[in-house]
Amino acid sequence: MNERDLYNKINYIGMQKRIRELAIREKLASADELATITDVEACELITQNYELIFSEGERIGLVHKDNVNKLYNLIEIISR
């Protein structure tokens, strides 16, 4: 997943806000830095540390890259 993939999954302004809040919480950027960057750039910060797991309408599921293998060990994936 790259920043453009994540950005394209954002359907609502509230989701943009949550992306920026996550960047602050993870100390990827300060509030002042986030105030001057685009939404795509904010998504780029997130994709450095997170992997997109699912996206359905109003929800996006992200998992920290350190925990992706743990997640895949917990779930069963059924495909054709």
Secondary structure as UniProt FT lines:
FT   HELIX           3..9
FT   HELIX           13..25
FT   TURN            26..27
FT   HELIX           31..35
FT   HELIX           39..49
FT   STRAND          50..56
FT   TURN            57..58
FT   STRAND          59..64
FT   HELIX           65..67
FT   HELIX           68..74
//
